[in-house]
Amino acid sequence: MPGMAEQALDRAAALLRGATRVAVLTGAGVSAESGVPTFRGGGGLWEGQPVEQVATPEAFLDDPERVWRFYEQRRRNLLPIRPNPAHDVLAGWQDRFPDYTLVTQNVDGLHQAAGARGVLELHGNIWRVRCAGCGRERVERTVPLPELPPRCTACGALERPGVVWFGEMLPQDVLARAWEAAEQAQVLVVVGTSALVYPAAGLLEVTARHGGTVIEVNPEPSALAFIAAIALRGPAGEVLPRLAARVGGPR
Ligand code: OAD
């Protein structure tokens, strides 16, 4: 992390040491060092992949098999992927801060794989499938799926990936809990998100508006970097362990 200001790390650590209510918002960047491609930018998932053809309800209505092929490929790629030190730190903090909420836009389940409990998944989880007819939801880790697109054994309708697509509502109970955590957080640590997709990105604004401090961990400034009081510019898998070492263990 050449050039990353030690001073910024020290300031961030001091803030966190003095905080009891801490929230974290993660995006694709937190899984980058595990080998999961991000969405935007060179080599990103959306590069050369028209989002509206694979990640919208219209696409699923139009061609469910095409949509499933895209998700099946992602599930296949995720299968051998393991959490990285950034996920480990963020899971460990649940025992460090009395009031801690981990909110993610990621669907990869890597926070839970690192041991995090009660993760608020704003965009769902790729290891769940939901019936488009009766709404029944189930965990499905089989790759490849025996039948594509899969069908609901209860009602016979098509099943869909348990993720949130563009143009869809987020799970309202999950969003409400994330909103409340952002309102109450003394510190919100924002890790590896471009902060371009709402309402998730709105959580930064919520914390700042309620007098909390936003810390951004990202090699590049996000679209809402101006809201962050402290920027830790570097890969999450390196920055977060250094930050955690300064913050210290459970009180
Ligand atoms: P993006 O691909 O938009 O942004 C990834 C961010 O991670 C960028 O700001 C990168 O600079 C940063 N990054 C890259 N490597 C990193 C590393 N090693 N450590 C820390 N940061 C790193 O992904 P998201 O912001 O998650 O939604 O995208 C938000 C939503 O848009 C996704 O949940 C998905 C997507 O389209 C839906 O599918 C509904």
Residues whose N, C-alpha, C, O or C-beta is under 5 A from the ligand:
A	BS01	OAD	G27 A28 G29 V30 A32 E33 T38 F39 R40 Q105 H123 V164 W165 F166 G192 T193 S194 A195 V197 V217 N218 P219 E220 G234 P235 A236
